[in-house]
Amino acid sequence: MVITSLVFLIPNAGCGSSPAASSEGETDMSIQVSSTAFTEGGTIPEEYTCDGKDISPPLNWSKVPDGTRSLMLISDDPDAPAGT
């Protein structure tokens, strides 16, 4: 099973903090999400699925912009046996 993930950042609006601007004046909104439970493009171990313990895998977030108060991760598995 391969999961495609989207990450949305919700910055803390109006508190004076903002993500760093690049040399071109663009805002750098890149963050990194990693896990020690599986590798990119790899299979998610059964214990993190409904066939196992159905627990959340450990996630590590880095390069989160200053002022971010919430992170949301949406996972989509288009080839799941039961569909999306």
Kinemage of the C-alpha trace (Angstrom):
@kinemage 1
@onewidth
@group {chain A} dominant
@subgroup {mainchain}
@vectorlist {calphas} color= white
{ca met a 1} P 0.000 0.000 0.000
{ca val a 2} L 1.416 3.393 -0.998
{ca ile a 3} L -0.092 6.526 0.502
{ca thr a 4} L -0.119 9.886 -1.242
{ca ser a 5} L -0.122 12.692 1.288
{ca leu a 6} L -0.939 16.369 1.209
{ca val a 7} L 0.137 18.750 3.939
{ca phe a 8} L -1.520 22.076 4.648
{ca leu a 9} L -0.026 24.776 6.832
{ca ile a 10} L -2.247 27.067 8.822
{ca pro a 11} L -0.103 29.997 9.942
{ca asn a 12} L -0.951 32.005 13.021
{ca ala a 13} L -2.479 34.990 11.252
{ca gly a 14} L -2.062 38.436 12.711
{ca cys a 15} L 0.600 37.633 15.298
{ca gly a 16} L 3.547 39.257 13.545
{ca ser a 17} L 5.278 36.001 12.623
{ca ser a 18} L 5.572 34.954 9.033
{ca pro a 19} L 7.488 32.339 7.048
{ca ala a 20} L 10.929 33.341 5.799
{ca ala a 21} L 11.087 35.078 2.434
{ca ser a 22} L 13.499 33.805 -0.208
{ca ser a 23} L 15.956 36.003 -2.077
{ca glu a 24} L 13.344 36.376 -4.837
{ca gly a 25} L 10.802 37.637 -2.307
{ca glu a 26} L 8.758 34.435 -2.383
{ca thr a 27} L 7.643 32.822 0.853
{ca asp a 28} L 9.333 29.497 1.651
{ca met a 29} L 6.476 27.204 2.703
{ca ser a 30} L 8.376 23.916 2.380
{ca ile a 31} L 8.219 21.571 5.336
{ca gln a 32} L 9.426 18.034 5.705
{ca val a 33} L 7.465 15.098 7.094
{ca ser a 34} L 9.275 11.858 7.793
{ca ser a 35} L 8.692 8.627 9.675
{ca thr a 36} L 10.894 5.919 11.090
{ca ala a 37} L 8.092 3.397 10.472
{ca phe a 38} L 8.467 3.186 6.666
{ca thr a 39} L 10.358 4.626 3.710
{ca glu a 40} L 9.135 6.962 0.978
{ca gly a 41} L 7.172 4.962 -1.586
{ca gly a 42} L 7.383 1.880 0.626
{ca thr a 43} L 4.729 -0.268 2.178
{ca ile a 44} L 3.228 0.856 5.475
{ca pro a 45} L 3.729 -1.867 8.098
{ca glu a 46} L 0.543 -3.761 8.980
{ca glu a 47} L 0.447 -2.518 12.590
{ca tyr a 48} L -0.369 0.983 11.233
{ca thr a 49} L -3.305 -0.275 9.134
{ca cys a 50} L -6.819 -1.537 9.850
{ca asp a 51} L -5.444 -5.085 9.396
{ca gly a 52} L -3.141 -4.541 12.379
{ca lys a 53} L -3.372 -2.332 15.461
{ca asp a 54} L -4.663 0.609 13.364
{ca ile a 55} L -2.391 3.033 15.215
{ca ser a 56} L -0.830 6.193 13.820
{ca pro a 57} L 2.774 5.835 12.650
{ca pro a 58} L 5.361 8.096 14.279
{ca leu a 59} L 5.752 11.308 12.254
{ca asn a 60} L 8.498 13.907 12.466
{ca trp a 61} L 7.861 17.436 11.190
{ca ser a 62} L 10.687 19.841 10.359
{ca lys a 63} L 11.067 23.212 8.655
{ca val a 64} L 7.653 24.284 9.958
{ca pro a 65} L 7.323 28.066 9.415
{ca asp a 66} L 7.361 30.295 12.496
{ca gly a 67} L 3.862 31.142 13.653
{ca thr a 68} L 2.310 27.873 12.446
{ca arg a 69} L -0.272 26.748 14.983
{ca ser a 70} L -1.757 23.704 13.280
{ca leu a 71} L -0.751 21.048 10.787
{ca met a 72} L -3.129 18.777 8.937
{ca leu a 73} L -2.181 15.628 7.058
{ca ile a 74} L -4.610 14.118 4.577
{ca ser a 75} L -3.875 10.636 3.241
{ca asp a 76} L -5.381 9.132 0.130
{ca asp a 77} L -4.948 5.510 -0.931
{ca pro a 78} L -6.380 5.274 -4.464
{ca asp a 79} L -5.504 1.594 -4.877
{ca ala a 80} L -7.072 0.442 -1.583
{ca pro a 81} L -9.229 -2.680 -1.977
{ca ala a 82} L -12.317 -0.836 -0.713
{ca gly a 83} L -11.574 2.268 -2.826
{ca thr a 84} L -10.760 5.749 -1.647
